[in-house]
């Protein structure tokens, strides 16, 4: 095998491995609803 082919294979393996690691870490966080009091004075300003 030529050196460039070995380098290409190593890069592909690292990228695919990184995608699996990142996909395993991705967990959706539940949404939190935040309510703030808004006075009419702030809206008219």
N, C-alpha and C positions, 0 to 999 in steps of 0.2 A: 504494500500500500504506500501511496505517496504521502508525504508529510501534510500536504494541504487537505487531503481526504481525511486523515486522522484528526486534524484540527477541526474540520467541519463536523465530523461525527461527535467529537467532544462537546462542541458548542451546542449541537442539537440535543444531546443527552442532558446537558445542564439546563437548557431552556425548558425542555419537557419536564424535567424533575422540579424545576422552580414553579412551573404552572400547577403541578400536582400539590406542592406544598402550599401555595397561595390559595388554591381552591379548597383545601382542607381547613384552612384558617378562616375562610369567609363564612361568618354566621350573621344572619340578619338580627339586628336589635329591635325589640318591640318598640313601637312608637309611644311616646309619652305625650299626653295632651296637657298643655300649659295654658291656663286662663289667667289673664291679667285684667284688673279693673281699669276701665277707661272712663274718665269723667267727661261730661259734656263740655266743660270749659276747655279741655284740651282739644276737642274736635272743632270748636268754633274759632280758635285762635288763629 
